[in-house]
Amino acid sequence: MADQFPDYTPRDLPGGVYCSPGCGLGCSRTAFDEATAAAMQLAQRMGQGWEPDVWENLGWHYAVVNGPFKITFDERSQRYEAEYTLEANDGFVFQVFTDADLPEDAFGFAVQEIRTRLVRIEQSLREVGGEQ
């Protein structure tokens, strides 16, 4: 059964290619190294708890993660995007997406949006008598 799925394990191939057969784009070792360096630099910039994440998906991409937070850099918009995803055991998913010119701002805007939503939830609970 596993033989039916493409191999997504990157490998060095001739001509400076570092790509998985399942991708097939011909991603370069240079692009992988650049994504890895950018991820490390962003993790260091964001501080303690942030870890680099590099993946291949029709090219090399990177992010930094810290618990339910992820920060990426969008090459097209030239902006940082922050994502917060909290999944409950029952399948409920709470997500927030923000973007900004600086990664610290994207993160800060996400935190601010989460706090705003929590205040609204608490307010609605008080309104229905669900919180004393």
N, C-alpha and C positions, 0 to 999 in steps of 0.2 A: 504494500500500500504506500509506503514512504517513497518508493521509486516514482510515483506519479507526480510528485511535487518537485519543482525546479530546485536546484542547489543554490542557496543564497549565502554561501560561504565565500567571502572575497578571497582572491588569490592573485599573486603576481603573475602576469602574463607578458609575453614579449611586447616591446615597444613602450614600456613605461606604464602599461595598463595594470591597474589594481581594481578588479571588478569581480563580481560573482557571476557565474554562468546564468543564473536566474534573472539577473538584471539585463545583461547583454548590451548596455550602452557603451561599454568600453571606458569606464571611469578610470581616471589616471591616479597613479600613486601620488603625484604632486597634489591633486585635488584632495585626496585623503589626508595627506600630511597638513595641508592648509586648514582643512576643517578641524582636524585634531588640535592643531596649534590655536586656532580661534576659540575652540571650546575650552581649552585649558586657560587661555587668557581671560575669557568671559567668566569662568568659574572663579578664578583668582580675583577678578574685579568685583564680583558680587559678594565674595567673602565666605566666611565659615559656613559649612553645610551644603554649599552648592557643588554639584558634581558634573563633570562633562559627560555628554552623550553624543556619540557620532554614529550615523547610520547611512546606509546606501538605499536610495530610491530614485533611480534614474539620475544619478549624481550623488555626491557626498554632501550630507547635511549635518548640522550640529545644533545642540541646545545645551542648556545647563538645567539641572533639576535639583529640587530641594523639597522632599516630601511630595505633597500634591501640586507643587508649583513647577512650571517649566517656562523657560525664557528662550526664545529663538530669535534669530535675525533674519528678516525677510529681505532677500536680495532685490526683489522687484520694487518694493516700497521704500527700501533703505531705512526701515524702522524695526525696532525691537518689539516683539509680541510676547506678552505674558499670558499664561494659561493656568488656571486653577481648576483641578478636577477632583471632586470628592465622590466616591462611589460607595453606596450603602449596600449591605448584604442583600437587601430586597430588590436590587436592581435600580434604585433611585440614583440619579446622577445630578450633582450640583456643579455647574461650571460657570466660570467667569473668564472672559477674554478681553484684554486691553492691549493697546499699543502706544508707543511713544518714541521719540528720537533717542532717548537714553534708556538703557536696560533698567537702571534704578527707578526711573519714572514709570516705566511699564509695570514693574513690580509694585511700586507704591500705589499706582492707580488701581491695580487688581485688589490690593489689600483694602483700599478705600471702598471699592465697589462691594466687596464681601461684607465689610462692616455696615454699609448702607443697607444691604439686603437683610442682614441679621436684625437691624433695628426695625425694619418693616415687618419681619416675621414676629418679633417680640411685640410690636404694636398690635398686630392682628390677633395675636393670642390674648392680649389684655382685652381687646374689644369683644371677644367672644367668651371671656371669663375663663380662659384656659391657663392663665397665669395670674397668680395673686401678688 
